[in-house]
Amino acid sequence: MDSDAPVDWHPYNRAASARPARRLVAQAIAAAPGEGPGRVAIEIGAGGGSDALEFARRGWSVHAYDIDDTLASRLVENERLPGEVVLHHVDASTVEEFPQAAVIYSAYSLPILGPDGLERIWPRLLAALERRGVLAVDLFGENDSWSDRPDIATLSAQRIGEMFRGFQILDRSIRDEDGRTFSGDRKHWHVVSTLARRLA
C-alpha cells in the first residue's frame, strides 16, 4: 500500500481469518457494561471475522461492517454460537446511523476510511455508544509513514486526546516502530490503541 491506488482487501482479509482474536476483544468485553449474553457490539472493518466471531462466541450480537465480504463465507459458524454476527457489506463511513451498542471495536480500520470518512463516522459511533459503553479502537499517529497519503487519516496526539474527551482511558498502547505491510512492503507504524469507557 505504498501508492494511492485502491487496495484489494480480499486477499488480506481471507488470510487474516485464520488468526486468533486480538486480546483487545477480551479486554473490551470485560470492561463493557452489563453482564452475560445478549449485549451488542459494533465492529468497523470486520475483515476475515476473527474478532467479530469471538464476540459471538461469548454470546454477543455483533454488527460487523466491512466493504469486503470475506466474512460472509464464515458466517455458517453463527449456527453453532451462543451469539450472532450480522454482516453489513458497506463502506462504514457512509452509514448514517448505527445500532445502540455496549462496545464499539475497530482494529486498524478507522484510519483507512480517510480523514473525511473518520470525521463523518466518529460522531455517529459516539451517538451509538451506550452510557458507560466501551471504545476499543486503533488510530494512526503523525509518525506513521502513511501520514503523507491523502486517503489515510493520521492524527496528532492532541487530536486523539480530544476525540476521547468524556472517556476514562482504561488502557492505551502505542506502536511506533518499523515493520511491514500485509503485502510485505516496508513501513513505519505509529498506531495508538485505546480502550476507553464513556463516563456518562
Order of alpha helices (4+ residues) and beta strands (2+ residues): alpha-alpha-beta-alpha-beta-beta-beta-alpha-beta-beta-alpha-beta-beta
